Amino acid sequence: MESFSIPHVIVLLVVVLVFAAVVVLFIRAVMGIINSRGTGVEKAVWILIVLAFPILGPIIWLVTNKNGSTTS
């Protein structure tokens, strides 16, 4: 049985943190789309974009939605 070396643990920690950040970004984008003032078709298209491009899609949504067009 091999033991984990420090570099392996660090790499694993970085991978887990990046994965967690991507999941949070994805959830934040989907919630923003759902709560936006757009039409149903616009929301559907954005959700499809986010699903098709799980990292780039949420980033594009969050950058293009910087005007605060979500409902309060």
HELIX and SHEET records of a PDB file:
HELIX    1   1 ILE A    6  ILE A   34  1                                  29    
HELIX    2   2 GLY A   40  ALA A   52  1                                  13    
HELIX    3   3 LEU A   56  THR A   64  1                                   9    
END                                                                             
